Amino acid sequence: MSTPRRPILMIRLLALLLLAAATLLGAKPAGAHAMLLESVPADGAVLAQSPPTILLRFDEPVTLAKVEILDSTGKSAGAITVMARDAELHLHLPAALSEGTYLLSYRVTSLDSHVVGGTIVFSIGAPSTGGIAALQSRLAEKSSLWPLLSTIARLLLFIGLVGAAGGTIFHALVGRDLLRLDRETRRGTVALALLGLLAALAGIGIEGAALTDTGGAGILHGGTWRLGESTSLGLSLTVAAVALVVLIITLESARGKLALLALPAGFIALASLALTGHALTAGPLWLTAPVLAIHVLMAAFWLGALWPLWQAMGRRTPDAAIALLRRFSAIAIPAVALLVAAGATLAVLQIGRVGELLTTAYGIRLLSKLAFVALLLLLAALNRFWLTPALAAGRAQATHRLRASIGLEIGLGIAILAATSSLGEVPPPRALIAAAMAHDMTSGAAMPGFSVVTFADQQGGAGERGAVIEVTPAARGPNLISIHLFDTEGKPLTPQQVTIEISQPAAGVEPITHPVTATAPGLYRWEGAVLPLTGDWNLRLLVLISDFEEIRFDTSIPIR
């Protein structure tokens, strides 16, 4: 009778799965998650006067980490004061800018914790000759390893959370031995919790370094860590770290009263994942929050059970192992059903259109994750309907084969977590679709258009109430007229009513009056404003501040 041999095929398959996980981690991050929907002035705009404020409007709330305005030679044009309002950043310039071209560079972090950088180029009076293109090119070429390190830290955090918190849930519900863990099991669970704790702490510093785009030594600065902690990811990682510390203490006191805190500490550690990520902005919070909670808890239970089951197959008698497997299956079947249903709901919210699965980086990575999940389900079915009955029948090598199969499931679980980690570095298709729609609305025919800054009393002083008026594409036919109203402090002006009057007296076109509504505080739009003739058009804004005060803005618009 031959002795059991090491399952070479299983080991090779496990190695391939780990290689696939490493490939996902090494993939170059692409794109950003928070999308810039609008800037006032627009990118490429030429203004007659220096604007007192610059507006950046995103598709979701963001946290500003770094902003600077440079002239065409690369020198700073002065410090900027920032006021954040929901998804808008109002950047107050220190003084009026002189004539020439300027580059506004910014870095923000969005609700899903992804770092977003961008630049806006605009000119005062006339564009500068040379210089700005080379400056913009240098900024665009800057690269960083921080996104890759962030992905690695996220994977290690997931492994630590699933192994420690998910394993704790398994021992409480299935193993029923949470208060009397043996020394080896307790040490292994504590090691996984320590791995998650170190990954969470490192992730805070990496987030701060990525926001400032600092060099490797920058992570040693206290300000870098404070910046990372101030983001939504920082909050999530802080909660996870605190919960893991509590979990470690309770596991080390397995026979004391503190052990009763192990299960709630594990739940809180897993719940920290819901404080940041794509799901926060994928849909209404009343839907995404419970769906995400179900998805995370069910995944943690399923994947966190694999290591304890693998241990049990090598240390328990066949009868005890079968009893454990049957208790696990009784919970795992409905848990996996909930996991799949919740995952499908989140995927639908993120994808938007089926075709995006094959045409976007997010869709391709999601498909790889689904492939790993399908393989894991096949192995689970193999264990339940073939290997477990073989173990119950006392067949030779059944224990050995079942343990090898669970080991392969652990490898698939790591691959699934790697794919999930990689999803955090690419924008979901629903964000790309929203950004494209917003771009189509604001860019018209993708032409530069016309922008002008004007003030209510026509004096041009920096302290008066003013308006930035943009007409896109400033050509004969339909146009988009965008208006940004600001008060004496440069803050958004919110009047009772705003009306636009456009006319061309030279061609006999009498004033055309059109009321406009606010799309955000201080922002107004008239989409489809038809200007049928070329030449200079008169534009007047009638802004009703109150029942007793109305101000006017008059300017001229050249239509090509």
Buried (B, 14 or more C-beta within 10 A) or exposed (E): EEEEEEBEEBBEBBEEBBEBBEEBBEBEBEBBBBBBBBBBBBBBBBBBBBBBBBBBBBBBBBBBBBBBBBBBEEEEBEEBEEBBBEBBBBBBBEEEBEEBBBBBBBBBBBBBBBBBBBBBBBBBBEBBEEBBEEBBEEBEEEEBEBBBBBBBBBBBBBBBBBBBBBBBBBBBBBBEBBEEBEEEBBEBBBBBBBBBBBBBBBBBBBBBBBBBBBEEEBBEBEEBBEBBBBBBBBBBBBBBBBBBBBBBBBBEBBEEEBBEBBBBBBBBBBBBBBBBBBBBBBBEEEBBBEBBBBBBBBBBBBBBBBBBBBBBBEEBEBEEBBEBBEBBBEBBEEBBEBBBBBBEBBBEBBBBEEEBBEEBBBBBBBEBBBBBBEBBEEBBEBBBEBBBEBBBEEEEEBBBBBBBBBBBBBBBBBBBBBBBBBBBBBBBBBBBBBBEEBBEBBBBBEEBBBBBBBBBEEEBEBEBBBBBBBBBBBBBEBBBBBBBBBBBEBBBBBBEEBBBBBBBEEEEBEEBEEEBEBBBBBBBBBBEBEBEEEBEBBBBBBBBBEEEEBBEBEBEBEBE
